[in-house]
Amino acid sequence: MPAAKTYDVIVVGVGGMGSAACYHLARRGVRVLGIEQFEIPHERGSSHGHSRVIRKAYFEDPRYVPLLHRAYELWRELEAESGEKLLHITGGINIGPPEHACIRGVRESVRLHQLSHEVLDAAEIRRRFPALRPGDGVIGIHEMDAGYLLPERCVMSHVAGARRHGAEIVTGLRVSAIEWTAGEVRVATADGTVSAEKLVVTAGAWLPAVLPIGLPLRVERQVQLWFQPRDGAIFGAGRMPVFIYFLADRSYYGIPAFDERGVKICRHHGGATVTPESVDRVVSRADKDDVRGFARTYVAPVDGPGEGKVCVYTNTPDENFIIGVSPVSERVIVAGGFSGHGFKFASVVGEVLGELVTTGRATMDVGMFSVGRFG
C-alpha cells in the first residue's frame, strides 16, 4: 500500500458491513481503500458460520422493517451482479407463549407493515413442520419471506464487486492509530500512513480499540452448532423453516440442513463478556450441553452436535445499532454495535454508509441508530 496515496474514503474493517460499504462507495465512483486486519473472509468476528437468519417480522422494533425491505432488494441485486446465490427463502417461524414480549413484538411488526404471515397453534406447528416439537400453550408466527443468507459468500461477493468498481482492498494489515483534522483523516498502519477526506469505521468487536471515543459496547461470546438429523427429510430447507423459539428466560434459533453440516441450532445471547482477543474459541462441553438440552425437548431427534464455531456479538445497551457521523469529527462515520441481529442488514447498511459519505444524509430513516444517543 503506497504510503503517500490519498483516497476519498478509507473503510476500516472489511467484514459484513465494511465489505458492503466498500461496494456501495465504489459503485458511486468514490476512491475507496478498505483495510482488513485478517483475511477475507475470516472466523474471528461476526460474519462467519455458513448461514445467518434473515426475516422481516421483527420483534426487536417495527422500525427495522423498512430497512429489511430494502436489504432484500439489495441482496437480490448483489446476486444478479455476482452470479452467486446468497439469499434462500424457506419461511420462518417465531415460537413462544402468546404473552411473551418478543411474540408481541413480532405481531406488532406484521400488523404495522402488513407482512404475509399465519398464526399457528402448537399442534399445527408440529403437524406442518415435523422437525419442530413445541410444547402446548405456545403459538407460532409463520412468516413467508424469512430464510437464510450465506455470510461468507455475501462478504466475498461485496468485496469482489467493490474491486470491480475500482476499490482497493488490502488484508492482513492492522490499523495502529487514527487522527483527524479539519481537512483530512489519517490512518496509520505498519505499511505507513494513508489519508482520505473521510473515514468509515466498521471494525465490529474491535471498534472500541480502533476508535476509542467511549461508545458503550459489550462484546459477547457466542457459539454456533450443527446437529445431524436422524430423519433428514424433515429437516431440509423444503420442509423446515428457520425458527426462533422464545422460552421464559432464553431463546434459541435454527436453520434447516442444506449441506453436510446438518441442521444449525444455537442459543441467542447468554454468552460471557469477552474481548475479541481474549474470547475462548474452543467449543466446550457446557456449550454443547446447553443447546443439546433445548434440542432434545423441542426438536425432532438429532445427533451431535458435531462441528461448532465461536463468534462474537458486539452489543449496545439497547441492542439497537450504531450508524452515523461520529461526535469527534464529521469526517468519521461509524457503524457498529449490531448486537447479534445485524448481518441481514449488511446490504442496506452499506448503502446507507455510501450515502452518508457522499451526500451527508441517508435515504432510509436511521435516526434511531444515532451515534450520540447514549450521551
HELIX and SHEET records of a PDB file:
HELIX    1   1 GLY A   16  ARG A   27  1                                  12    
HELIX    2   2 PRO A   62  TYR A   64  5                                   3    
HELIX    3   3 VAL A   65  SER A   82  1                                  18    
HELIX    4   4 ALA A  101  HIS A  113  1                                  13    
HELIX    5   5 ALA A  122  ARG A  128  1                                   7    
HELIX    6   6 PRO A  151  ARG A  164  1                                  14    
HELIX    7   7 GLY A  204  TRP A  206  5                                   3    
HELIX    8   8 LEU A  207  VAL A  210  1                                   4    
HELIX    9   9 GLY A  232  PHE A  235  1                                   4    
HELIX   10  10 ARG A  285  TYR A  298  1                                  14    
HELIX   11  11 PHE A  343  PHE A  345  5                                   3    
HELIX   12  12 ALA A  346  THR A  358  1                                  13    
HELIX   13  13 GLY A  367  PHE A  369  5                                   3    
HELIX   14  14 VAL A  371  PHE A  374  5                                   4    
SHEET    1   A 6 GLU A 168  VAL A 170  0                                        
SHEET    2   A 6 VAL A  32  ILE A  35  1                                        
SHEET    3   A 6 THR A   6  VAL A  12  1                                        
SHEET    4   A 6 GLY A 192  VAL A 201  1                                        
SHEET    5   A 6 VAL A 185  THR A 189 -1                                        
SHEET    6   A 6 VAL A 175  TRP A 180 -1                                        
SHEET    1   B 6 GLU A 168  VAL A 170  0                                        
SHEET    2   B 6 VAL A  32  ILE A  35  1                                        
SHEET    3   B 6 THR A   6  VAL A  12  1                                        
SHEET    4   B 6 GLY A 192  VAL A 201  1                                        
SHEET    5   B 6 VAL A 332  GLY A 336  1                                        
SHEET    6   B 6 ILE A 322  VAL A 325 -1                                        
SHEET    1   C 3 ARG A  52  ILE A  54  0                                        
SHEET    2   C 3 GLY A 147  LEU A 149 -1                                        
SHEET    3   C 3 LEU A  87  ILE A  89 -1                                        
SHEET    1   D 8 HIS A 117  ASP A 121  0                                        
SHEET    2   D 8 ILE A 139  GLU A 143 -1                                        
SHEET    3   D 8 GLY A  92  GLY A  96 -1                                        
SHEET    4   D 8 VAL A 242  PHE A 246  1                                        
SHEET    5   D 8 SER A 251  ILE A 255 -1                                        
SHEET    6   D 8 VAL A 263  HIS A 268 -1                                        
SHEET    7   D 8 ARG A 218  PRO A 229 -1                                        
SHEET    8   D 8 THR A 273  VAL A 274 -1                                        
SHEET    1   E 8 HIS A 117  ASP A 121  0                                        
SHEET    2   E 8 ILE A 139  GLU A 143 -1                                        
SHEET    3   E 8 GLY A  92  GLY A  96 -1                                        
SHEET    4   E 8 VAL A 242  PHE A 246  1                                        
SHEET    5   E 8 SER A 251  ILE A 255 -1                                        
SHEET    6   E 8 VAL A 263  HIS A 268 -1                                        
SHEET    7   E 8 ARG A 218  PRO A 229 -1                                        
SHEET    8   E 8 VAL A 302  ASP A 303 -1                                        
SHEET    1   F 8 HIS A 117  ASP A 121  0                                        
SHEET    2   F 8 ILE A 139  GLU A 143 -1                                        
SHEET    3   F 8 GLY A  92  GLY A  96 -1                                        
SHEET    4   F 8 VAL A 242  PHE A 246  1                                        
SHEET    5   F 8 SER A 251  ILE A 255 -1                                        
SHEET    6   F 8 VAL A 263  HIS A 268 -1                                        
SHEET    7   F 8 ARG A 218  PRO A 229 -1                                        
SHEET    8   F 8 GLY A 308  ASN A 315 -1                                        
END                                                                             
